[in-house]
Amino acid sequence: NIGVEPSEIGRLQNDDEVIRQACLQFW
């Protein structure tokens, strides 16, 4: 097993994007 699978990396990046969009909407 690799420490972090590509799917996990993609999910984390997507979470970052969701958080970024949520912050933009919040402001």
VOSE-29965 format. One record per residue (C-alpha): residue number from 1; residue in three letters; x, z, y. Coordinates in pm, 1 decimal, always signed. Layout:
N
<pt><resi>NUM</resi><resn>ALA</resn><px>X</px><pz>Z</pz><py>Y</py></pt>
...
//
This chain:
27
<pt><resi>1</resi><resn>ASN</resn><px>+0.0</px><pz>+0.0</pz><py>+0.0</py></pt>
<pt><resi>2</resi><resn>ILE</resn><px>+118.8</px><pz>-84.8</pz><py>+349.3</py></pt>
<pt><resi>3</resi><resn>GLY</resn><px>+70.7</px><pz>+194.7</pz><py>+604.4</py></pt>
<pt><resi>4</resi><resn>VAL</resn><px>-191.8</px><pz>+3.8</pz><py>+800.7</py></pt>
<pt><resi>5</resi><resn>GLU</resn><px>-375.9</px><pz>-298.1</pz><py>+667.5</py></pt>
<pt><resi>6</resi><resn>PRO</resn><px>-432.1</px><pz>-599.2</pz><py>+897.0</py></pt>
<pt><resi>7</resi><resn>SER</resn><px>-807.1</px><pz>-534.8</pz><py>+883.0</py></pt>
<pt><resi>8</resi><resn>GLU</resn><px>-744.7</px><pz>-182.0</pz><py>+1009.9</py></pt>
<pt><resi>9</resi><resn>ILE</resn><px>-525.5</px><pz>-315.3</pz><py>+1290.9</py></pt>
<pt><resi>10</resi><resn>GLY</resn><px>-794.0</px><pz>-564.9</pz><py>+1388.6</py></pt>
<pt><resi>11</resi><resn>ARG</resn><px>-1059.5</px><pz>-294.1</pz><py>+1383.7</py></pt>
<pt><resi>12</resi><resn>LEU</resn><px>-848.6</px><pz>-67.7</pz><py>+1602.7</py></pt>
<pt><resi>13</resi><resn>GLN</resn><px>-788.3</px><pz>-351.9</pz><py>+1848.8</py></pt>
<pt><resi>14</resi><resn>ASN</resn><px>-1161.7</px><pz>-423.1</pz><py>+1851.5</py></pt>
<pt><resi>15</resi><resn>ASP</resn><px>-1229.2</px><pz>-53.9</pz><py>+1920.4</py></pt>
<pt><resi>16</resi><resn>ASP</resn><px>-988.9</px><pz>-69.8</pz><py>+2214.4</py></pt>
<pt><resi>17</resi><resn>GLU</resn><px>-1175.8</px><pz>-371.8</pz><py>+2347.7</py></pt>
<pt><resi>18</resi><resn>VAL</resn><px>-1512.2</px><pz>-196.1</pz><py>+2309.0</py></pt>
<pt><resi>19</resi><resn>ILE</resn><px>-1376.6</px><pz>+109.5</pz><py>+2490.4</py></pt>
<pt><resi>20</resi><resn>ARG</resn><px>-1237.0</px><pz>-113.5</pz><py>+2766.2</py></pt>
<pt><resi>21</resi><resn>GLN</resn><px>-1572.0</px><pz>-288.7</pz><py>+2809.9</py></pt>
<pt><resi>22</resi><resn>ALA</resn><px>-1754.3</px><pz>+46.0</pz><py>+2807.9</py></pt>
<pt><resi>23</resi><resn>CYS</resn><px>-1521.5</px><pz>+173.8</pz><py>+3082.7</py></pt>
<pt><resi>24</resi><resn>LEU</resn><px>-1587.3</px><pz>-137.5</pz><py>+3290.7</py></pt>
<pt><resi>25</resi><resn>GLN</resn><px>-1962.7</px><pz>-86.3</pz><py>+3250.5</py></pt>
<pt><resi>26</resi><resn>PHE</resn><px>-1927.4</px><pz>+284.1</pz><py>+3329.9</py></pt>
<pt><resi>27</resi><resn>TRP</resn><px>-1752.1</px><pz>+208.8</pz><py>+3656.0</py></pt>
//
